[in-house]
Amino acid sequence: MALFKKKRAGKPGEWFYCLQHKKVEEGPECPAEDRLGPYPTRSDAERAMETAAERNREWENDPRWHDKPSPDAEG
C-alpha cells in the first residue's frame, strides 16, 4: 500500500480527453501526459481530437511558423 497517493491536477467540472483510453473523463482520472484538457464542457472534451487537428492545420499553414522566407520577402 502506498503511503502517499499521487494527486492528479484538476477539479470536478473540468473535462478531459484521455488519449490512452480514448474516452472523456471528468476530474481527471488519467495522468497528464495521457490527456488533453481541461475543457469547460463534456461536449468540448468529446471534440478534443477534432479541435487538435483543426489547430494543427492552422499552425501548419501559418507562415509565421515556417523557417523558409516567404517568396515576396527581400533577401
mmCIF file of the N, C-alpha and C atoms, coordinates in Angstrom:
data_MODEL
# 
_entry.id   MODEL 
# 
loop_
_atom_site.group_PDB 
_atom_site.id 
_atom_site.type_symbol 
_atom_site.label_atom_id 
_atom_site.label_alt_id 
_atom_site.label_comp_id 
_atom_site.label_asym_id 
_atom_site.label_entity_id 
_atom_site.label_seq_id 
_atom_site.pdbx_PDB_ins_code 
_atom_site.Cartn_x 
_atom_site.Cartn_y 
_atom_site.Cartn_z 
_atom_site.occupancy 
_atom_site.B_iso_or_equiv 
_atom_site.pdbx_formal_charge 
_atom_site.auth_seq_id 
_atom_site.auth_comp_id 
_atom_site.auth_asym_id 
_atom_site.auth_atom_id 
_atom_site.pdbx_PDB_model_num 
ATOM 1   N N  . MET A 1 1  ? 0.840   -1.182 0.000   1.00 0.00 ? 1  MET A N  1 
ATOM 2   C CA . MET A 1 1  ? 0.000   0.000  0.000   1.00 0.00 ? 1  MET A CA 1 
ATOM 3   C C  . MET A 1 1  ? 0.885   1.244  0.000   1.00 0.00 ? 1  MET A C  1 
ATOM 4   N N  . ALA A 1 2  ? 0.559   2.178  -0.858  1.00 0.00 ? 2  ALA A N  1 
ATOM 5   C CA . ALA A 1 2  ? 1.340   3.402  -0.966  1.00 0.00 ? 2  ALA A CA 1 
ATOM 6   C C  . ALA A 1 2  ? 1.037   4.325  0.208   1.00 0.00 ? 2  ALA A C  1 
ATOM 7   N N  . LEU A 1 3  ? 2.089   4.965  0.688   1.00 0.00 ? 3  LEU A N  1 
ATOM 8   C CA . LEU A 1 3  ? 1.906   5.917  1.777   1.00 0.00 ? 3  LEU A CA 1 
ATOM 9   C C  . LEU A 1 3  ? 1.268   7.205  1.301   1.00 0.00 ? 3  LEU A C  1 
ATOM 10  N N  . PHE A 1 4  ? 1.646   7.606  0.085   1.00 0.00 ? 4  PHE A N  1 
ATOM 11  C CA . PHE A 1 4  ? 1.130   8.857  -0.462  1.00 0.00 ? 4  PHE A CA 1 
ATOM 12  C C  . PHE A 1 4  ? 0.472   8.568  -1.792  1.00 0.00 ? 4  PHE A C  1 
ATOM 13  N N  . LYS A 1 5  ? -0.754  8.960  -1.913  1.00 0.00 ? 5  LYS A N  1 
ATOM 14  C CA . LYS A 1 5  ? -1.455  8.795  -3.175  1.00 0.00 ? 5  LYS A CA 1 
ATOM 15  C C  . LYS A 1 5  ? -1.105  9.977  -4.067  1.00 0.00 ? 5  LYS A C  1 
ATOM 16  N N  . LYS A 1 6  ? -0.702  9.685  -5.289  1.00 0.00 ? 6  LYS A N  1 
ATOM 17  C CA . LYS A 1 6  ? -0.355  10.751 -6.222  1.00 0.00 ? 6  LYS A CA 1 
ATOM 18  C C  . LYS A 1 6  ? -1.626  11.476 -6.640  1.00 0.00 ? 6  LYS A C  1 
ATOM 19  N N  . LYS A 1 7  ? -1.692  12.748 -6.321  1.00 0.00 ? 7  LYS A N  1 
ATOM 20  C CA . LYS A 1 7  ? -2.874  13.542 -6.647  1.00 0.00 ? 7  LYS A CA 1 
ATOM 21  C C  . LYS A 1 7  ? -2.768  14.045 -8.083  1.00 0.00 ? 7  LYS A C  1 
ATOM 22  N N  . ARG A 1 8  ? -3.833  13.925 -8.802  1.00 0.00 ? 8  ARG A N  1 
ATOM 23  C CA . ARG A 1 8  ? -3.880  14.412 -10.178 1.00 0.00 ? 8  ARG A CA 1 
ATOM 24  C C  . ARG A 1 8  ? -4.456  15.826 -10.159 1.00 0.00 ? 8  ARG A C  1 
ATOM 25  N N  . ALA A 1 9  ? -3.877  16.706 -10.959 1.00 0.00 ? 9  ALA A N  1 
ATOM 26  C CA . ALA A 1 9  ? -4.369  18.083 -11.030 1.00 0.00 ? 9  ALA A CA 1 
ATOM 27  C C  . ALA A 1 9  ? -5.733  18.094 -11.713 1.00 0.00 ? 9  ALA A C  1 
ATOM 28  N N  . GLY A 1 10 ? -6.566  19.001 -11.311 1.00 0.00 ? 10 GLY A N  1 
ATOM 29  C CA . GLY A 1 10 ? -7.870  19.135 -11.929 1.00 0.00 ? 10 GLY A CA 1 
ATOM 30  C C  . GLY A 1 10 ? -8.963  19.145 -10.884 1.00 0.00 ? 10 GLY A C  1 
ATOM 31  N N  . LYS A 1 11 ? -10.146 19.567 -11.302 1.00 0.00 ? 11 LYS A N  1 
ATOM 32  C CA . LYS A 1 11 ? -11.266 19.692 -10.387 1.00 0.00 ? 11 LYS A CA 1 
ATOM 33  C C  . LYS A 1 11 ? -12.503 19.063 -11.010 1.00 0.00 ? 11 LYS A C  1 
ATOM 34  N N  . PRO A 1 12 ? -13.438 18.619 -10.215 1.00 0.00 ? 12 PRO A N  1 
ATOM 35  C CA . PRO A 1 12 ? -14.714 18.196 -10.776 1.00 0.00 ? 12 PRO A CA 1 
ATOM 36  C C  . PRO A 1 12 ? -15.326 19.348 -11.568 1.00 0.00 ? 12 PRO A C  1 
ATOM 37  N N  . GLY A 1 13 ? -15.933 19.036 -12.669 1.00 0.00 ? 13 GLY A N  1 
ATOM 38  C CA . GLY A 1 13 ? -16.490 20.071 -13.539 1.00 0.00 ? 13 GLY A CA 1 
ATOM 39  C C  . GLY A 1 13 ? -15.555 20.422 -14.678 1.00 0.00 ? 13 GLY A C  1 
ATOM 40  N N  . GLU A 1 14 ? -14.297 19.989 -14.599 1.00 0.00 ? 14 GLU A N  1 
ATOM 41  C CA . GLU A 1 14 ? -13.368 20.129 -15.717 1.00 0.00 ? 14 GLU A CA 1 
ATOM 42  C C  . GLU A 1 14 ? -13.372 18.804 -16.472 1.00 0.00 ? 14 GLU A C  1 
ATOM 43  N N  . TRP A 1 15 ? -13.366 18.885 -17.780 1.00 0.00 ? 15 TRP A N  1 
ATOM 44  C CA . TRP A 1 15 ? -13.453 17.701 -18.619 1.00 0.00 ? 15 TRP A CA 1 
ATOM 45  C C  . TRP A 1 15 ? -12.149 17.502 -19.379 1.00 0.00 ? 15 TRP A C  1 
ATOM 46  N N  . PHE A 1 16 ? -11.762 16.249 -19.546 1.00 0.00 ? 16 PHE A N  1 
ATOM 47  C CA . PHE A 1 16 ? -10.527 15.885 -20.218 1.00 0.00 ? 16 PHE A CA 1 
ATOM 48  C C  . PHE A 1 16 ? -10.800 14.783 -21.230 1.00 0.00 ? 16 PHE A C  1 
ATOM 49  N N  . TYR A 1 17 ? -9.902  14.650 -22.208 1.00 0.00 ? 17 TYR A N  1 
ATOM 50  C CA . TYR A 1 17 ? -9.962  13.532 -23.143 1.00 0.00 ? 17 TYR A CA 1 
ATOM 51  C C  . TYR A 1 17 ? -8.716  12.701 -22.931 1.00 0.00 ? 17 TYR A C  1 
ATOM 52  N N  . CYS A 1 18 ? -8.884  11.428 -22.591 1.00 0.00 ? 18 CYS A N  1 
ATOM 53  C CA . CYS A 1 18 ? -7.756  10.527 -22.350 1.00 0.00 ? 18 CYS A CA 1 
ATOM 54  C C  . CYS A 1 18 ? -7.319  9.926  -23.675 1.00 0.00 ? 18 CYS A C  1 
ATOM 55  N N  . LEU A 1 19 ? -6.064  10.176 -24.049 1.00 0.00 ? 19 LEU A N  1 
ATOM 56  C CA . LEU A 1 19 ? -5.519  9.664  -25.296 1.00 0.00 ? 19 LEU A CA 1 
ATOM 57  C C  . LEU A 1 19 ? -5.280  8.155  -25.234 1.00 0.00 ? 19 LEU A C  1 
ATOM 58  N N  . GLN A 1 20 ? -4.979  7.639  -24.077 1.00 0.00 ? 20 GLN A N  1 
ATOM 59  C CA . GLN A 1 20 ? -4.685  6.218  -23.938 1.00 0.00 ? 20 GLN A CA 1 
ATOM 60  C C  . GLN A 1 20 ? -5.969  5.375  -24.008 1.00 0.00 ? 20 GLN A C  1 
ATOM 61  N N  . HIS A 1 21 ? -7.005  5.816  -23.303 1.00 0.00 ? 21 HIS A N  1 
ATOM 62  C CA . HIS A 1 21 ? -8.252  5.055  -23.252 1.00 0.00 ? 21 HIS A CA 1 
ATOM 63  C C  . HIS A 1 21 ? -9.280  5.520  -24.274 1.00 0.00 ? 21 HIS A C  1 
ATOM 64  N N  . LYS A 1 22 ? -8.976  6.640  -24.934 1.00 0.00 ? 22 LYS A N  1 
ATOM 65  C CA . LYS A 1 22 ? -9.873  7.222  -25.948 1.00 0.00 ? 22 LYS A CA 1 
ATOM 66  C C  . LYS A 1 22 ? -11.273 7.450  -25.392 1.00 0.00 ? 22 LYS A C  1 
ATOM 67  N N  . LYS A 1 23 ? -11.292 8.149  -24.223 1.00 0.00 ? 23 LYS A N  1 
ATOM 68  C CA . LYS A 1 23 ? -12.574 8.430  -23.594 1.00 0.00 ? 23 LYS A CA 1 
ATOM 69  C C  . LYS A 1 23 ? -12.526 9.771  -22.876 1.00 0.00 ? 23 LYS A C  1 
ATOM 70  N N  . VAL A 1 24 ? -13.698 10.314 -22.641 1.00 0.00 ? 24 VAL A N  1 
ATOM 71  C CA . VAL A 1 24 ? -13.856 11.569 -21.909 1.00 0.00 ? 24 VAL A CA 1 
ATOM 72  C C  . VAL A 1 24 ? -13.942 11.233 -20.432 1.00 0.00 ? 24 VAL A C  1 
ATOM 73  N N  . GLU A 1 25 ? -13.282 12.065 -19.626 1.00 0.00 ? 25 GLU A N  1 
ATOM 74  C CA . GLU A 1 25 ? -13.337 11.849 -18.179 1.00 0.00 ? 25 GLU A CA 1 
ATOM 75  C C  . GLU A 1 25 ? -13.486 13.185 -17.468 1.00 0.00 ? 25 GLU A C  1 
ATOM 76  N N  . GLU A 1 26 ? -14.165 13.155 -16.351 1.00 0.00 ? 26 GLU A N  1 
ATOM 77  C CA . GLU A 1 26 ? -14.314 14.349 -15.526 1.00 0.00 ? 26 GLU A CA 1 
ATOM 78  C C  . GLU A 1 26 ? -13.350 14.210 -14.359 1.00 0.00 ? 26 GLU A C  1 
ATOM 79  N N  . GLY A 1 27 ? -12.634 15.276 -14.098 1.00 0.00 ? 27 GLY A N  1 
ATOM 80  C CA . GLY A 1 27 ? -11.825 15.174 -12.882 1.00 0.00 ? 27 GLY A CA 1 
ATOM 81  C C  . GLY A 1 27 ? -10.421 15.666 -12.896 1.00 0.00 ? 27 GLY A C  1 
ATOM 82  N N  . PRO A 1 28 ? -9.492  15.038 -13.398 1.00 0.00 ? 28 PRO A N  1 
ATOM 83  C CA . PRO A 1 28 ? -9.250  13.954 -14.350 1.00 0.00 ? 28 PRO A CA 1 
ATOM 84  C C  . PRO A 1 28 ? -8.996  12.618 -13.664 1.00 0.00 ? 28 PRO A C  1 
ATOM 85  N N  . GLU A 1 29 ? -8.946  11.556 -14.454 1.00 0.00 ? 29 GLU A N  1 
ATOM 86  C CA . GLU A 1 29 ? -8.654  10.231 -13.938 1.00 0.00 ? 29 GLU A CA 1 
ATOM 87  C C  . GLU A 1 29 ? -7.247  9.774  -14.318 1.00 0.00 ? 29 GLU A C  1 
ATOM 88  N N  . CYS A 1 30 ? -6.808  10.068 -15.530 1.00 0.00 ? 30 CYS A N  1 
ATOM 89  C CA . CYS A 1 30 ? -5.530  9.565  -16.045 1.00 0.00 ? 30 CYS A CA 1 
ATOM 90  C C  . CYS A 1 30 ? -4.416  10.614 -15.884 1.00 0.00 ? 30 CYS A C  1 
ATOM 91  N N  . PRO A 1 31 ? -3.155  10.184 -15.974 1.00 0.00 ? 31 PRO A N  1 
ATOM 92  C CA . PRO A 1 31 ? -2.027  11.107 -15.837 1.00 0.00 ? 31 PRO A CA 1 
ATOM 93  C C  . PRO A 1 31 ? -2.030  12.196 -16.930 1.00 0.00 ? 31 PRO A C  1 
ATOM 94  N N  . ALA A 1 32 ? -1.433  13.322 -16.624 1.00 0.00 ? 32 ALA A N  1 
ATOM 95  C CA . ALA A 1 32 ? -1.426  14.477 -17.517 1.00 0.00 ? 32 ALA A CA 1 
ATOM 96  C C  . ALA A 1 32 ? -0.842  14.152 -18.891 1.00 0.00 ? 32 ALA A C  1 
ATOM 97  N N  . GLU A 1 33 ? 0.189   13.297 -18.943 1.00 0.00 ? 33 GLU A N  1 
ATOM 98  C CA . GLU A 1 33 ? 0.812   13.011 -20.230 1.00 0.00 ? 33 GLU A CA 1 
ATOM 99  C C  . GLU A 1 33 ? -0.101  12.199 -21.151 1.00 0.00 ? 33 GLU A C  1 
ATOM 100 N N  . ASP A 1 34 ? -1.202  11.681 -20.624 1.00 0.00 ? 34 ASP A N  1 
ATOM 101 C CA . ASP A 1 34 ? -2.124  10.872 -21.417 1.00 0.00 ? 34 ASP A CA 1 
ATOM 102 C C  . ASP A 1 34 ? -3.431  11.581 -21.732 1.00 0.00 ? 34 ASP A C  1 
ATOM 103 N N  . ARG A 1 35 ? -3.519  12.878 -21.466 1.00 0.00 ? 35 ARG A N  1 
ATOM 104 C CA . ARG A 1 35 ? -4.812  13.522 -21.664 1.00 0.00 ? 35 ARG A CA 1 
ATOM 105 C C  . ARG A 1 35 ? -4.685  14.919 -22.280 1.00 0.00 ? 35 ARG A C  1 
ATOM 106 N N  . LEU A 1 36 ? -5.785  15.364 -22.868 1.00 0.00 ? 36 LEU A N  1 
ATOM 107 C CA . LEU A 1 36 ? -5.930  16.724 -23.376 1.00 0.00 ? 36 LEU A CA 1 
ATOM 108 C C  . LEU A 1 36 ? -6.961  17.425 -22.509 1.00 0.00 ? 36 LEU A C  1 
ATOM 109 N N  . GLY A 1 37 ? -6.764  18.718 -22.282 1.00 0.00 ? 37 GLY A N  1 
ATOM 110 C CA . GLY A 1 37 ? -7.734  19.452 -21.489 1.00 0.00 ? 37 GLY A CA 1 
ATOM 111 C C  . GLY A 1 37 ? -7.052  20.293 -20.435 1.00 0.00 ? 37 GLY A C  1 
ATOM 112 N N  . PRO A 1 38 ? -7.784  20.953 -19.605 1.00 0.00 ? 38 PRO A N  1 
ATOM 113 C CA . PRO A 1 38 ? -9.210  20.775 -19.359 1.00 0.00 ? 38 PRO A CA 1 
ATOM 114 C C  . PRO A 1 38 ? -10.076 21.531 -20.372 1.00 0.00 ? 38 PRO A C  1 
ATOM 115 N N  . TYR A 1 39 ? -11.282 21.036 -20.528 1.00 0.00 ? 39 TYR A N  1 
ATOM 116 C CA . TYR A 1 39 ? -12.304 21.662 -21.358 1.00 0.00 ? 39 TYR A CA 1 
ATOM 117 C C  . TYR A 1 39 ? -13.460 22.057 -20.451 1.00 0.00 ? 39 TYR A C  1 
ATOM 118 N N  . PRO A 1 40 ? -14.189 23.106 -20.806 1.00 0.00 ? 40 PRO A N  1 
ATOM 119 C CA . PRO A 1 40 ? -15.273 23.571 -19.924 1.00 0.00 ? 40 PRO A CA 1 
ATOM 120 C C  . PRO A 1 40 ? -16.505 22.672 -19.927 1.00 0.00 ? 40 PRO A C  1 
ATOM 121 N N  . THR A 1 41 ? -16.712 21.914 -21.015 1.00 0.00 ? 41 THR A N  1 
ATOM 122 C CA . THR A 1 41 ? -17.892 21.051 -21.094 1.00 0.00 ? 41 THR A CA 1 
ATOM 123 C C  . THR A 1 41 ? -17.512 19.669 -21.600 1.00 0.00 ? 41 THR A C  1 
ATOM 124 N N  . ARG A 1 42 ? -18.387 18.721 -21.350 1.00 0.00 ? 42 ARG A N  1 
ATOM 125 C CA . ARG A 1 42 ? -18.175 17.361 -21.839 1.00 0.00 ? 42 ARG A CA 1 
ATOM 126 C C  . ARG A 1 42 ? -18.125 17.335 -23.363 1.00 0.00 ? 42 ARG A C  1 
ATOM 127 N N  . SER A 1 43 ? -19.010 18.081 -24.012 1.00 0.00 ? 43 SER A N  1 
ATOM 128 C CA . SER A 1 43 ? -19.038 18.081 -25.478 1.00 0.00 ? 43 SER A CA 1 
ATOM 129 C C  . SER A 1 43 ? -17.742 18.650 -26.064 1.00 0.00 ? 43 SER A C  1 
ATOM 130 N N  . ASP A 1 44 ? -17.151 19.647 -25.406 1.00 0.00 ? 44 ASP A N  1 
ATOM 131 C CA . ASP A 1 44 ? -15.855 20.163 -25.869 1.00 0.00 ? 44 ASP A CA 1 
ATOM 132 C C  . ASP A 1 44 ? -14.776 19.092 -25.746 1.00 0.00 ? 44 ASP A C  1 
ATOM 133 N N  . ALA A 1 45 ? -14.798 18.330 -24.663 1.00 0.00 ? 45 ALA A N  1 
ATOM 134 C CA . ALA A 1 45 ? -13.821 17.252 -24.480 1.00 0.00 ? 45 ALA A CA 1 
ATOM 135 C C  . ALA A 1 45 ? -14.041 16.148 -25.508 1.00 0.00 ? 45 ALA A C  1 
ATOM 136 N N  . GLU A 1 46 ? -15.291 15.875 -25.874 1.00 0.00 ? 46 GLU A N  1 
ATOM 137 C CA . GLU A 1 46 ? -15.577 14.863 -26.886 1.00 0.00 ? 46 GLU A CA 1 
ATOM 138 C C  . GLU A 1 46 ? -15.003 15.247 -28.244 1.00 0.00 ? 46 GLU A C  1 
ATOM 139 N N  . ARG A 1 47 ? -14.889 16.537 -28.496 1.00 0.00 ? 47 ARG A N  1 
ATOM 140 C CA . ARG A 1 47 ? -14.336 17.038 -29.761 1.00 0.00 ? 47 ARG A CA 1 
ATOM 141 C C  . ARG A 1 47 ? -12.832 17.288 -29.688 1.00 0.00 ? 47 ARG A C  1 
ATOM 142 N N  . ALA A 1 48 ? -12.168 16.837 -28.658 1.00 0.00 ? 48 ALA A N  1 
ATOM 143 C CA . ALA A 1 48 ? -10.755 17.161 -28.431 1.00 0.00 ? 48 ALA A CA 1 
ATOM 144 C C  . ALA A 1 48 ? -9.872  16.812 -29.626 1.00 0.00 ? 48 ALA A C  1 
ATOM 145 N N  . MET A 1 49 ? -10.050 15.652 -30.211 1.00 0.00 ? 49 MET A N  1 
ATOM 146 C CA . MET A 1 49 ? -9.199  15.250 -31.335 1.00 0.00 ? 49 MET A CA 1 
ATOM 147 C C  . MET A 1 49 ? -9.488  16.101 -32.565 1.00 0.00 ? 49 MET A C  1 
ATOM 148 N N  . GLU A 1 50 ? -10.743 16.440 -32.800 1.00 0.00 ? 50 GLU A N  1 
ATOM 149 C CA . GLU A 1 50 ? -11.090 17.334 -33.912 1.00 0.00 ? 50 GLU A CA 1 
ATOM 150 C C  . GLU A 1 50 ? -10.474 18.716 -33.698 1.00 0.00 ? 50 GLU A C  1 
ATOM 151 N N  . THR A 1 51 ? -10.585 19.224 -32.478 1.00 0.00 ? 51 THR A N  1 
ATOM 152 C CA . THR A 1 51 ? -10.020 20.535 -32.150 1.00 0.00 ? 51 THR A CA 1 
ATOM 153 C C  . THR A 1 51 ? -8.508  20.535 -32.359 1.00 0.00 ? 51 THR A C  1 
ATOM 154 N N  . ALA A 1 52 ? -7.836  19.477 -31.916 1.00 0.00 ? 52 ALA A N  1 
ATOM 155 C CA . ALA A 1 52 ? -6.382  19.383 -32.088 1.00 0.00 ? 52 ALA A CA 1 
ATOM 156 C C  . ALA A 1 52 ? -6.023  19.344 -33.569 1.00 0.00 ? 52 ALA A C  1 
ATOM 157 N N  . ALA A 1 53 ? -6.767  18.586 -34.368 1.00 0.00 ? 53 ALA A N  1 
ATOM 158 C CA . ALA A 1 53 ? -6.496  18.504 -35.810 1.00 0.00 ? 53 ALA A CA 1 
ATOM 159 C C  . ALA A 1 53 ? -6.700  19.860 -36.486 1.00 0.00 ? 53 ALA A C  1 
ATOM 160 N N  . GLU A 1 54 ? -7.759  20.574 -36.098 1.00 0.00 ? 54 GLU A N  1 
ATOM 161 C CA . GLU A 1 54 ? -8.017  21.905 -36.654 1.00 0.00 ? 54 GLU A CA 1 
ATOM 162 C C  . GLU A 1 54 ? -6.874  22.862 -36.316 1.00 0.00 ? 54 GLU A C  1 
ATOM 163 N N  . ARG A 1 55 ? -6.433  22.843 -35.082 1.00 0.00 ? 55 ARG A N  1 
ATOM 164 C CA . ARG A 1 55 ? -5.338  23.728 -34.663 1.00 0.00 ? 55 ARG A CA 1 
ATOM 165 C C  . ARG A 1 55 ? -4.039  23.367 -35.373 1.00 0.00 ? 55 ARG A C  1 
ATOM 166 N N  . ASN A 1 56 ? -3.777  22.079 -35.538 1.00 0.00 ? 56 ASN A N  1 
ATOM 167 C CA . ASN A 1 56 ? -2.570  21.662 -36.261 1.00 0.00 ? 56 ASN A CA 1 
ATOM 168 C C  . ASN A 1 56 ? -2.586  22.167 -37.693 1.00 0.00 ? 56 ASN A C  1 
ATOM 169 N N  . ARG A 1 57 ? -3.746  22.068 -38.378 1.00 0.00 ? 57 ARG A N  1 
ATOM 170 C CA . ARG A 1 57 ? -3.852  22.591 -39.754 1.00 0.00 ? 57 ARG A CA 1 
ATOM 171 C C  . ARG A 1 57 ? -3.586  24.090 -39.788 1.00 0.00 ? 57 ARG A C  1 
ATOM 172 N N  . GLU A 1 58 ? -4.163  24.820 -38.826 1.00 0.00 ? 58 GLU A N  1 
ATOM 173 C CA . GLU A 1 58 ? -3.947  26.266 -38.776 1.00 0.00 ? 58 GLU A CA 1 
ATOM 174 C C  . GLU A 1 58 ? -2.467  26.588 -38.591 1.00 0.00 ? 58 GLU A C  1 
ATOM 175 N N  . TRP A 1 59 ? -1.801  25.882 -37.682 1.00 0.00 ? 59 TRP A N  1 
ATOM 176 C CA . TRP A 1 59 ? -0.388  26.146 -37.416 1.00 0.00 ? 59 TRP A CA 1 
ATOM 177 C C  . TRP A 1 59 ? 0.492   25.751 -38.599 1.00 0.00 ? 59 TRP A C  1 
ATOM 178 N N  . GLU A 1 60 ? 0.164   24.644 -39.256 1.00 0.00 ? 60 GLU A N  1 
ATOM 179 C CA . GLU A 1 60 ? 0.946   24.197 -40.413 1.00 0.00 ? 60 GLU A CA 1 
ATOM 180 C C  . GLU A 1 60 ? 0.861   25.194 -41.564 1.00 0.00 ? 60 GLU A C  1 
ATOM 181 N N  . ASN A 1 61 ? -0.254  25.904 -41.658 1.00 0.00 ? 61 ASN A N  1 
ATOM 182 C CA . ASN A 1 61 ? -0.454  26.861 -42.738 1.00 0.00 ? 61 ASN A CA 1 
ATOM 183 C C  . ASN A 1 61 ? -0.145  28.295 -42.335 1.00 0.00 ? 61 ASN A C  1 
ATOM 184 N N  . ASP A 1 62 ? 0.314   28.507 -41.135 1.00 0.00 ? 62 ASP A N  1 
ATOM 185 C CA . ASP A 1 62 ? 0.652   29.850 -40.662 1.00 0.00 ? 62 ASP A CA 1 
ATOM 186 C C  . ASP A 1 62 ? 2.084   30.174 -41.074 1.00 0.00 ? 62 ASP A C  1 
ATOM 187 N N  . PRO A 1 63 ? 2.268   31.175 -41.917 1.00 0.00 ? 63 PRO A N  1 
ATOM 188 C CA . PRO A 1 63 ? 3.621   31.483 -42.403 1.00 0.00 ? 63 PRO A CA 1 
ATOM 189 C C  . PRO A 1 63 ? 4.590   31.910 -41.294 1.00 0.00 ? 63 PRO A C  1 
ATOM 190 N N  . ARG A 1 64 ? 4.087   32.338 -40.166 1.00 0.00 ? 64 ARG A N  1 
ATOM 191 C CA . ARG A 1 64 ? 4.981   32.736 -39.073 1.00 0.00 ? 64 ARG A CA 1 
ATOM 192 C C  . ARG A 1 64 ? 5.711   31.546 -38.465 1.00 0.00 ? 64 ARG A C  1 
ATOM 193 N N  . TRP A 1 65 ? 5.249   30.311 -38.719 1.00 0.00 ? 65 TRP A N  1 
ATOM 194 C CA . TRP A 1 65 ? 5.854   29.127 -38.116 1.00 0.00 ? 65 TRP A CA 1 
ATOM 195 C C  . TRP A 1 65 ? 6.779   28.374 -39.073 1.00 0.00 ? 65 TRP A C  1 
ATOM 196 N N  . HIS A 1 66 ? 7.033   28.944 -40.252 1.00 0.00 ? 66 HIS A N  1 
ATOM 197 C CA . HIS A 1 66 ? 7.898   28.277 -41.215 1.00 0.00 ? 66 HIS A CA 1 
ATOM 198 C C  . HIS A 1 66 ? 9.277   28.925 -41.226 1.00 0.00 ? 66 HIS A C  1 
ATOM 199 N N  . ASP A 1 67 ? 10.311  28.100 -41.422 1.00 0.00 ? 67 ASP A N  1 
ATOM 200 C CA . ASP A 1 67 ? 11.679  28.611 -41.476 1.00 0.00 ? 67 ASP A CA 1 
ATOM 201 C C  . ASP A 1 67 ? 12.008  29.248 -42.816 1.00 0.00 ? 67 ASP A C  1 
ATOM 202 N N  . LYS A 1 68 ? 11.315  28.839 -43.869 1.00 0.00 ? 68 LYS A N  1 
ATOM 203 C CA . LYS A 1 68 ? 11.586  29.388 -45.183 1.00 0.00 ? 68 LYS A CA 1 
ATOM 204 C C  . LYS A 1 68 ? 11.059  30.814 -45.276 1.00 0.00 ? 68 LYS A C  1 
ATOM 205 N N  . PRO A 1 69 ? 11.821  31.704 -45.902 1.00 0.00 ? 69 PRO A N  1 
ATOM 206 C CA . PRO A 1 69 ? 11.278  33.060 -46.109 1.00 0.00 ? 69 PRO A CA 1 
ATOM 207 C C  . PRO A 1 69 ? 10.157  33.017 -47.118 1.00 0.00 ? 69 PRO A C  1 
ATOM 208 N N  . SER A 1 70 ? 9.230   33.930 -46.987 1.00 0.00 ? 70 SER A N  1 
ATOM 209 C CA . SER A 1 70 ? 8.130   33.985 -47.944 1.00 0.00 ? 70 SER A CA 1 
ATOM 210 C C  . SER A 1 70 ? 8.660   34.453 -49.295 1.00 0.00 ? 70 SER A C  1 
ATOM 211 N N  . PRO A 1 71 ? 7.995   34.066 -50.408 1.00 0.00 ? 71 PRO A N  1 
ATOM 212 C CA . PRO A 1 71 ? 8.502   34.414 -51.741 1.00 0.00 ? 71 PRO A CA 1 
ATOM 213 C C  . PRO A 1 71 ? 8.597   35.916 -51.980 1.00 0.00 ? 71 PRO A C  1 
ATOM 214 N N  . ASP A 1 72 ? 7.782   36.709 -51.321 1.00 0.00 ? 72 ASP A N  1 
ATOM 215 C CA . ASP A 1 72 ? 7.814   38.157 -51.540 1.00 0.00 ? 72 ASP A CA 1 
ATOM 216 C C  . ASP A 1 72 ? 8.787   38.873 -50.598 1.00 0.00 ? 72 ASP A C  1 
ATOM 217 N N  . ALA A 1 73 ? 9.469   38.133 -49.739 1.00 0.00 ? 73 ALA A N  1 
ATOM 218 C CA . ALA A 1 73 ? 10.432  38.763 -48.815 1.00 0.00 ? 73 ALA A CA 1 
ATOM 219 C C  . ALA A 1 73 ? 11.722  39.102 -49.531 1.00 0.00 ? 73 ALA A C  1 
ATOM 220 N N  . GLU A 1 74 ? 12.313  40.228 -49.147 1.00 0.00 ? 74 GLU A N  1 
ATOM 221 C CA . GLU A 1 74 ? 13.595  40.621 -49.734 1.00 0.00 ? 74 GLU A CA 1 
ATOM 222 C C  . GLU A 1 74 ? 14.702  39.785 -49.119 1.00 0.00 ? 74 GLU A C  1 
ATOM 223 N N  . GLY A 1 75 ? 15.742  39.525 -49.889 1.00 0.00 ? 75 GLY A N  1 
ATOM 224 C CA . GLY A 1 75 ? 16.829  38.802 -49.288 1.00 0.00 ? 75 GLY A CA 1 
ATOM 225 C C  . GLY A 1 75 ? 17.674  38.207 -50.285 1.00 0.00 ? 75 GLY A C  1 
# 
